[in-house]
């Protein structure tokens, strides 16, 4: 199993893919799978066409990323395109993508995408070692539930919701056949190498909590029977000594999200985070993920320094708990776009920390509007302000 990465800021997809193809081909000849990440300024149709021309026998899935991408070669901002490729003659890989229409059953569509991806790998009836999931924002929890129900157990997942540069709906997904602004895509992995994973937030519970007593879709309407924003604003003021500006909620809440306890390891709780985005007309908080009525919501806090350092720490965690040698072939990571925007001046340090923890192995990392992963306790979840990492190791299965 060999992994290679490449990225380009060339103005046109033709130039970018030409340069990327030359670099990838210096390390691997016929990729089994390519994961492609690109900014909204790129022409995804042209990317698809050029990748098919250069790599006609390679499965491809792609997802738009917020304002840049990151690889083992560093952070690249602006008009950018990055590719992660794996060649694994002893393994098997498959992909599938569907376009979602307003009346479609999302769970049924997700099960169909998973089934087609497994069929295309040539391993029907087998459980994959890993699933990469990319969907456009809005239905991530439903998709994860469908995957779990279809497979019967929790399989490690690394995923990120498609993003654009300004939460304006200019996100997209792609595969070898199509590009869509509303859909679900998956890649399934049956690699010849061992897989390890980690999914973290790095934030701490501050103490205040309340029960979600009224929810409408992804709007948290009430906490403990009161308007959710009123409760959140009080927590924020008590923690910072400053009033929160409802018009700047998305930016100001990055270090103070809401969390729901997902599990615990050695008596220590861990949380799935929800990032407050905007204030609704009735004083609720619109989120980027679902909170269920009756769930306890905790006020969380983090620091800018933590957002810079945690990418490396999550990769360290994925290096298999120190019981195996830390010599990965390569890896995948997902980093929240909200966190990326908050630490935009330090992204080269984020990339350097991750490269060091990856032991300089090739990796790729998009910036997404929601993250999916599997906690070390086994739960798969969709959250915000999270980071997910997967490593492939030289030890055989």
N, C-alpha and C positions, 0 to 999 in steps of 0.2 A: 504494500500500500504506500503510495507516494502522493504528496499534497503540494500544490504550488499556488501562489497568489500573484496577482498583478493589478495595477490600477492606472488610470490615465485621466488627465484633464484636457485632453485634446478637444478642439471645438466640435468635431463631427464624430458620429459613431463609427464611420468607416475608418478614420484615422485611429480612434481609440481602440477598436477591436483588433485592428492590424497590429498595433504595438503590443497589446495584451496577448494576442495569439503567439507572437514571436517570443515573448518572455515565457509564457506557459510552456510552449513547445520545447524550450531549452531544457526543461526538467521532466516533462511527461509527454508522451506522444499522442495517446488517445484517451482523453479523460472519460471516466465512467459517468461522472456527474459534475456539473458546474452550478454554483450558486452565484447570482449576479445581483449587485446592489448599485443603485444609481440615484442621482438627484432628479427632482422634478423638471429640471431644465433639459434633461436628456430626452432624445427621441427613442422611446422604448421599442417602437416598431422597427426602427433601423437597427437597434441593438439585436433584436431577435433575428432579423434577416442576416446580419453579418455573422452572428454566432453560428447560425445554421450553415452558412457558407464555409466558415473555417473549421467547424466541428460538427459535421453532419451526423456523426454516430454517437453524440453525447446528449444525455438527458440534461435539460436546463430548467431551472426555475429562477425567477428574479423578483425583486421587491424594491420599491422606492424607499429612499433613506432621507432623513432630514438634514439638509445643508452640508452633507459630506459623508465620508466613509473613513474607516480605519482598518489598516492591515498591519502585518509585522513590519512593513516598511515605514509606518507612521500614519499620522492623521493627514487627510487630504480634504480640504474644504472647498466649497463652491461647486461649480459645474464638474461633476466627477462620476466616474464609473469604476467599480472594482469587481474582481472575479476571484472566486475560490474554486479550485479544481482538484479532483481526486482521481487517481488511476489505481484500480484495484482489481486485477484479473481474477483473484481468488474470492472476491466479494461480489455483491450484487446491489444494484441501486435502481430505484424507480421513481417517477414523478407523475403528478397529475395536477390539473388546474380546472376549476369551473367558474363560469361567470354566474353571479347571483342576480336574479330578477326579483322585483318587489314581492311577488306572490310565491316565491320558492320556499319550500320547507328547508331551513338552514341545516337542521340535523341530518335530514336525509341526504342533502347535497354533500355534507361533510363525510358521511359514511361512504358515499359513492366515490368521492375523491380519494379517500384512503384505500378503498378496494381496488380502484384503477391503478393507483401508485404501486400497490403490492403486486398486482398482476403484471404490470410493466417491468417489474424487477426480475420476473421469472421465478419468484419464490412463493407462489400461492400456497396458502395454508400454513405458512410459517410466520412467526412473530418477529418483526424487525427489532434490531438492537437500538434504533434511534429514529425519531421522526423530526424532520424540520418542517415547521408550520409557518406559513405567512398568509395572513388574511387582511382584507381591508377592515377598518375599525367598525365595531358595532355588535358583532356576534361571537366574540371569542369564547365566552363561557359555554355557549351552546355547542360550539365546535369541539371543545375539549371534552365535554360530556359525551358527545357522539363518538369520539375516538375511544374513550374509555369503555363505553358500552359495546362498541364493535369488537374490540380486542379482548374484553373480559378482564384485563388487568391494566395497571398503569405502566406504560412504556415510557422511557425517557424521551422528553420532548424539548426541543429548543426552538423558540419561535419569537417573532416580532411582528406587530401590526404595521402595515404599510404607512409610510409617513410622507409628508411634503415639507416645504420650507416654512409654512405659516398657518397650518391647520385650516386650509382653504379647500380641501377636497381634491387637490391635484396629485394625489397618490395613485399608484398603479401596481399591478402584478403582471408577470409574464411567464410564459414557458416557450417551448419550441414552436407552438402553433398560434398562440394568441396573446393579446394584451388586454387587460380589463381594469376598470376603475372600481369595480365592485365584485369581489370573488374570494375564493379559497384556493390555496395551493399547498401542496405537500411534497416532500421528498422522503422516501423511506430508505434506510441504510441497513444492509446486511454486510458489514465490513469484515475483513479478515483480521482486523486489529481490535483490541479491547477498547471499550468506551467508558469514560468516567464523566461525571457531570456535577454541576452545582448551580443553585438558584438562590440569590440573596437579595436583601434590601439594604442592610447596613445601617438602618435607622433604629432608634430606641424609643420605647414607649415612655412618654413624659409623666403619666399618671392619670390624667383626666380621661374618662370614658363615658359613653352613653349608648343607649339602645336605639337602633334605627326603628322608629315607630311608624314611619310612613315613607314609602318609596314609590316612585313612578318611573319605571324603566331604569335609566341610568341617572336619574335625579334623586338625590337623597333629600326628601322634603322635610322630614322632621326627625329630631333627636330628642328622646325623652318627652315627646309630645309638644315640643317647641320648634319654631323654624330653625332648620339645621344651620343656616349661616349665622344666626344670632349666637348659637352655642359655640360654633367654630370661632367666631370673632372674639368671644370672651376668652376662650382657650389661648388664642393667638396673642391677645393683649397681655394676659397673665404671664405668658412665656417670654414675650419680647419687650413689653412696656410701650408698644406702639400700636396705633389703630391700623387695622388692615384695610386697604383700599379695595372695595368690591370690583372696581374696574381693572385692577391689577392682580386679581386673585390667583391666576395661573402662575405668574412669576413669583409672587410673594409666598405662595404655599409650597414651593418646591422643597424647601427645607422643613416644612411642617405639614406633611400629608396625613391622611387617616389610614389606620391599619386595622386588620382583622386577624386575630390569632388563628393560624392555620394548623399548628402543631407545636411540639416541643421536643428537644433533644437534651438528654441529661438534665431534665428539669428546667431548661431554659426555653421560654416561648419564642417562636418565630412567627412573622407576620406577612400577610399579603397586603401591599400598599395600594391606596386609591388616591389619585392626584386631583384635588379640587380644581375645576376649570373656570366655571362662570357661576354667577348667582342667578337663579331663576326668578320669575316674576313673583312667586309666592314666598320668596325667601329661602328656597332650597338651594342645594349645591349640585350642579351638574358635573358628573365625573366621567372618567374614561374607562370605567369598569362597573360591573354590577355589584350592588350591596343589597342583601336580602333583608326584608322586614324581620325583626327579632334578633338580628346579629348585633353583637357588641362592637362598637367602633371606638378605637383608641386614638388619642392625639399623639402623633409621632414627631420626632425631631432628628435632624442630621446636621452636618456641617459641610461647608465647601471643601475642606481638606479631605473629609471622608469620601466625597464624591470623586475626588481625584485619585485617591489611593485604593478604593475598594475594588476597582476592576482587576487589579493585580491580585488582591486578596481572594476574590472569588475564583480566579484561575488557580491560585494555590490550593483552595479548598477542593477544586475539581481534580487536583493531582492525586486523588485517591487516598487521602488520610494518612500519608506518610508510610503506608505499609508496602507500597510498591515503588519501584524506581521512578524518578521523575524525569523521564526522557521521552516526551511526547513526539509523535510524528507531525502533529499539527492540531489545530483546533478551530472552533467556532465560538463566537460570542455575540450577545445582543446587549446593547446599552441604550437606556432610555433617552429619548430626544429631549425631554424636559430637563434631565440632569445634564445632558450635553450642552444645552443652551445656557444653563447656569454656570458651567465651568468652561465656557468657550475660550477663555484666554489661557487655559491650562491643558488643552486637549493633546498637545504634544507630550506632556508629562503623563497623561492617562495612557497614551499609546506606549510610551516607554515602560511604564509600570507593567502593562500587560505583556509586552514583548519579553521583559525580564522573567516574569512568572511562567511564560510559555517556553522558557529556555531557548528563545530565539527561533522556535519552530514557526512555520507559516500559519497565520490565522487571519480571519476576516471578521469585521464587526460593523453592522449598520446601526443607525440611530432611529429608533422606532417609537410609535405612538401607543405602545402597550407591549408587554413582554410575557412570554409563556415559558414555563420551565417546570422541572421536577425538583422539589425540595429533597434534602437528604433523608427526610422521614418518609418519602415515597409519594407524597401528594403532588399532583400536577395542578397548576393554577395559572390564571391570567391576572396580572397586576400592572401597576404603574411604578415608575421610578425604581425599577428593578434591574438587575443584571443577571444574565444567564450565560453559562459557559459549558462547553463540551470539549473534551480532549480525546484524541486517539493515541493509543500507546503501542509501542513496538512488541510488547508481549503478546503472543498469540492467544486466542480464546481457548 
